[in-house]
Amino acid sequence: MSGDLALLRSLEKLLHTERHAALGTLSQQGWPAVSMVPYAVDRASAGLIIHISELAAHTRALQRDPRSSLMICQSPEATQAVHELPRVTLQTQAYQLERDSTPWLTARDSYLARFPEAAFMTEFTDFHFVLLEPIRVRQIAGFGAARTLTLEQALATLRQISH
């Protein structure tokens, strides 16, 4: 049990300290596409929040097909072996939140707690808050420390995060 607890703490630390992720979506032609997105954790829904523009290809991709994947990886230090970097991949279902709805306001609060400098962008009507609801979570806590979390473990960890 202490090993599981250590892995959960490692995941919590990773989600709390890193501020951006690689977002994988499917292009109109069905090809995987990856882009960088800042993210925040929404404790109310235990999902991840991204704030994206209609001009971005990943926004249109999510509107066509809400299946997505998000990879968060610890930023490497110069001497650190990259194979040992803690990381997590979340397969998610994307939901665009209706502007000014209660979930949108909660998402905005969570996002701005992490990125206060983005407040002005939340007023742009071509930007949307999207909730990425975890479906499957795969954690690599370092070399030889990989596991698939139960959805309950992942959601409990996400609910622990505060920004």
N, C-alpha and C positions, 0 to 999 in steps of 0.2 A: 504493500500500500504506500509506503514512503516513496518508492520509485515513481508510482503514479502521481503522487502529490508533487514531487520535484518536477516532473514533466509538465504538469498543469501550471506550476509557478513559472516555469521557463516560458510557456506559451503566453501566460498573462504578461510577463515582462516584455516579450517580443511585441505583442499587440499594443502595449502601452508606450513603448519607446520609439518604435518605428512610426513614421508619419506618411509613408507612401507605399504603394503596392503596384504590382504588375497585374493588369486586368486583361483577361483573355475573353474574347468574344468571337462570334462566327461572322465572317463577312457575308455579303449578299451572295457571293459565289460559293459559300460554304467553307471557305478557308479560315483556319485559326488566325486571329490577329491579336496582338498584344500592345497595350499602351500603359503609360504610367498614370496613376491617379492618387491624389491624396485621399485619405480615408479617416473616418472617425467611427468609434464604436457607439452604437445606440443601445444603452443598457435596457431601455424600456422594451425593445423588441428583440434584444440579443442579436442584432444584425449589424452589418457594417453599412455606413452611409458614405456615398460619394456624391459630389456636386458636379454635374457635367453639362456641357453646352450642346445645343442642338447642332452646332457646326462640327462637332467631333464625330468621326466615323464610328467610334464605339457607342455613342448615344443611339445613332440610327440602328446599329447592330442589335443593341439590347431591346429596342422597340420592335424589331422584327422577330427576334428570338431571345427570350429572357434568360436562357441558360448561359451561365458565365463561370469563370474561374478567377480567383484572386490569389496571388502569391505574395506573401510578405516574407522578406528575408532580412536578417540582421545586417546592418551595414558593416562591411569588413574593415578591419584595421590592417595597416600595411604588412604586418608580420603574421597575420592570422591565415591559417590554411582555409581556403574557401570551401573545402569539402566538410569542414566542421561547423560551418555557420548554421545557427538555428534558423529554421524557416517553417512556414506553414502554407499549405495550399487548401483553399476552401472552394469546393464546388458550390455554386450558389444559384438561386433564382432571383432575378431582378424585378423590382416593383417600383415604377415611377410614382412618386407621391404627389397627390393633388395639392396644388399651391394653396397655402393658407389653411389646409385641413389640420386637425390635431396631430396626426403623424408627421406632417410636413413641418409644423412648428417645433415638435420635439426633435426631429432630425436637424433642423436649423440650429437649435440650441446646442445639441451635441457637437455639431460640426464647428460652430463658432467658438465653442469652448476650447477647441483644439486649434482652430485657424481664425482667430479674431480679425486678422487682416483681410479676410475674404468677405466681410460683412457687406460691403458695397455690391459684390457680385450676386448676393442673394436677392437683390432687387431687380436684376435683369430677368425678364420673362422668358428668355431663351435658354436659361439655365435651370436645371431640374435637380432636385434631390432624389436619389435612387437608393432604395433599401436593398441590400444584397443579403438575402436570407440564406444562411448556411444549410446545405443539404448533406454534404459529406466533408469531413475535415481530416487531412493527413498532415501530421506533425513530424518534422525531423528536428530533433533537439541537439543534434551533433552527429559525428560519424558513428554509425552503428546504433543510433537511438531513434528509430522510426516506428511510428504506430499510426493506426487509424483510430481516431477518437469516436466514442459513441456521440450521437447528436446531443444527448443530455450533458455529457462532459463538456462539449464545446460550448453549448449555450450557457451553462453555469459559469464557465470561464469568462465568456463575453460579458455576462451580467456583472462580473466583479470589476471590470475595467472602469476607471474613472479618469477623466482628462483634466 
